[in-house]
Amino acid sequence: MKYSKITIAGKVCTGKTTLLRLLEKKLSWPTFLTGKLFRQYAAEQGLTLEAAEEQTEYLTKKVDYKMRELLKSPGNLIVDGWMSGIMANKNPQVLKVLLVCQDVIRYKRFAKREKITLGEAKKSVEERQNNWFKKIQQIHHVMDTTLNDENTYDLVINTSYVTPQAVAKKVLEKLN
């Protein structure tokens, strides 16, 4: 196999975690979910996810640098996180995947997942992304355009109108 690790990046509700779970099941590789760490921190601190992500530069750096460390270490790994492709930083053993999706579809997915209206979903998704992009720019001096620059990635998949299984199949084909 050409790659021993996979990073999955993309905006909110592009299918990152769904893809990670499908690949984990198929490959039996260990996983690292950055969002899970933020959600765990939010729960422990009694914060909303948005507040936890905005609260501390320390936590963001801790998660991002841990991801970078894991991507350099031996063994297989699948990483789900907005900064994962950037943290792989031209590492030839890492297959860098970017998932993209039409905004309205992402809002609908978020509304369904969170059981809220489409308007609430749009507001929440945009607010979360804008806050996060500002924070990343301040901490890592990385622009949101860099995070989503398709040239940074080995594989870019539009998840708007394809099944999660079809997305996983494309990644597995590129992996081999």
C-alpha positions as CSV (number, residue, x, y, z in Angstrom):
1,M,0.0,0.0,0.0
2,K,1.3,3.4,-1.0
3,Y,-0.1,5.2,2.1
4,S,-0.2,4.2,5.7
5,K,-2.4,7.1,6.9
6,I,-5.4,9.0,5.7
7,T,-6.5,12.5,6.6
8,I,-10.0,13.7,6.0
9,A,-10.7,17.4,6.0
10,G,-13.7,19.5,5.0
11,K,-16.2,21.9,6.3
12,V,-19.0,21.1,8.7
13,C,-21.3,18.3,7.5
14,T,-19.3,17.3,4.4
15,G,-19.2,13.7,5.7
16,K,-15.8,13.5,7.4
17,T,-16.8,11.4,10.4
18,T,-19.1,9.2,8.3
19,L,-16.2,8.5,5.9
20,L,-13.8,7.9,8.8
21,R,-16.2,5.3,10.3
22,L,-16.6,3.5,7.0
23,L,-12.9,3.4,6.4
24,E,-12.2,2.3,10.0
25,K,-14.6,-0.6,9.5
26,K,-13.1,-1.6,6.1
27,L,-9.4,-1.2,7.0
28,S,-9.5,-1.8,10.8
29,W,-7.1,1.1,11.3
30,P,-7.0,3.2,14.4
31,T,-8.6,6.6,14.3
32,F,-8.1,10.1,15.7
33,L,-11.1,12.5,15.7
34,T,-10.3,16.1,16.5
35,G,-14.0,17.0,16.9
36,K,-14.4,14.2,19.5
37,L,-11.8,15.9,21.6
38,F,-13.5,19.3,21.4
39,R,-16.9,17.7,22.2
40,Q,-15.4,15.9,25.2
41,Y,-13.8,19.1,26.4
42,A,-17.1,21.0,26.0
43,A,-19.0,18.4,28.0
44,E,-16.4,18.4,30.8
45,Q,-16.4,22.2,31.0
46,G,-20.2,22.6,30.6
47,L,-19.8,24.6,27.4
48,T,-21.4,24.5,24.0
49,L,-19.2,23.1,21.2
50,E,-18.9,26.5,19.7
51,A,-17.8,28.0,23.0
52,A,-15.3,25.2,23.6
53,E,-13.7,25.7,20.1
54,E,-13.5,29.4,20.6
55,Q,-12.3,29.3,24.2
56,T,-8.7,28.3,24.3
57,E,-5.7,28.6,22.0
58,Y,-4.0,26.0,24.2
59,L,-6.6,23.3,23.5
60,T,-6.5,24.0,19.7
61,K,-2.7,23.8,19.6
62,K,-2.7,20.7,21.8
63,V,-5.1,18.9,19.4
64,D,-3.4,20.1,16.2
65,Y,0.1,19.3,17.4
66,K,-1.0,15.9,18.7
67,M,-2.4,15.2,15.2
68,R,0.8,16.2,13.6
69,E,2.8,13.9,15.9
70,L,0.5,11.0,15.1
71,L,0.8,11.6,11.4
72,K,4.6,11.3,11.6
73,S,4.6,8.2,13.8
74,P,4.8,4.6,12.5
75,G,1.7,2.6,11.8
76,N,-1.7,3.1,10.2
77,L,-4.1,5.9,11.1
78,I,-7.2,7.7,9.9
79,V,-7.6,11.3,11.0
80,D,-10.8,13.4,10.8
81,G,-10.2,17.1,11.3
82,W,-10.3,20.4,9.5
83,M,-6.5,20.9,9.9
84,S,-5.6,17.3,9.1
85,G,-4.4,17.9,5.6
86,I,-2.3,20.9,6.6
87,M,-0.8,19.0,9.5
88,A,0.2,16.2,7.2
89,N,2.4,18.8,5.5
90,K,3.6,17.0,2.4
91,N,4.1,13.7,4.2
92,P,4.3,11.1,1.4
93,Q,2.8,8.3,3.6
94,V,-0.4,10.3,4.1
95,L,-3.3,10.2,1.7
96,K,-4.9,13.7,2.1
97,V,-8.6,13.8,1.4
98,L,-10.8,16.9,1.2
99,L,-14.5,16.6,1.2
100,V,-16.6,19.4,-0.3
101,C,-20.3,19.8,-0.5
102,Q,-22.9,22.3,-1.5
103,D,-23.7,24.7,1.4
104,V,-27.5,24.1,1.3
105,I,-26.9,20.3,1.5
106,R,-24.6,20.8,4.5
107,Y,-27.2,23.0,6.2
108,K,-29.8,20.3,5.7
109,R,-27.5,17.6,7.1
110,F,-26.8,19.7,10.1
111,A,-30.5,20.5,10.7
112,K,-31.3,16.8,10.5
113,R,-28.5,15.8,12.8
114,E,-29.2,18.5,15.4
115,K,-33.0,18.4,15.0
116,I,-33.3,22.2,14.3
117,T,-34.7,24.3,11.5
118,L,-32.8,24.9,8.2
119,G,-32.5,28.6,9.1
120,E,-31.0,27.7,12.6
121,A,-28.7,25.2,10.9
122,K,-27.4,27.7,8.4
123,K,-26.8,30.3,11.1
124,S,-25.0,27.8,13.4
125,V,-22.9,26.3,10.7
126,E,-21.7,29.7,9.3
127,E,-21.1,31.1,12.8
128,R,-19.1,28.0,13.8
129,Q,-17.0,28.0,10.6
130,N,-16.4,31.8,10.7
131,N,-15.3,31.7,14.3
132,W,-13.1,28.7,13.7
133,F,-11.5,30.1,10.6
134,K,-10.6,33.3,12.5
135,K,-9.1,31.4,15.3
136,I,-7.0,29.2,13.0
137,Q,-5.8,32.3,11.2
138,Q,-4.7,33.8,14.5
139,I,-3.1,30.7,15.9
140,H,-1.5,29.1,12.9
141,H,-1.5,32.0,10.5
142,V,-3.4,29.9,8.0
143,M,-6.2,31.4,5.8
144,D,-9.4,29.5,5.3
145,T,-8.7,29.5,1.6
146,T,-5.5,27.6,2.3
147,L,-7.4,25.0,4.4
148,N,-9.7,24.3,1.5
149,D,-7.2,24.7,-1.3
150,E,-7.7,21.6,-3.4
151,N,-4.0,21.6,-4.5
152,T,-3.1,20.7,-0.9
153,Y,-4.9,17.4,-1.1
154,D,-4.4,14.1,-3.0
155,L,-8.1,13.5,-3.4
156,V,-11.0,15.9,-3.5
157,I,-14.5,14.4,-3.4
158,N,-17.8,16.3,-3.7
159,T,-20.2,14.6,-1.3
160,S,-23.3,16.5,-2.4
161,Y,-25.0,13.8,-4.4
162,V,-23.1,10.6,-3.7
163,T,-23.6,8.0,-1.0
164,P,-21.1,7.7,1.8
165,Q,-20.2,4.2,0.5
166,A,-19.3,5.7,-2.9
167,V,-17.1,8.2,-1.2
168,A,-15.3,5.4,0.8
169,K,-14.9,3.4,-2.4
170,K,-13.1,6.4,-4.1
171,V,-10.7,6.7,-1.1
172,L,-10.0,3.0,-1.0
173,E,-9.3,3.0,-4.8
174,K,-6.8,5.8,-4.3
175,L,-5.3,4.1,-1.3
176,N,-4.3,1.1,-3.3
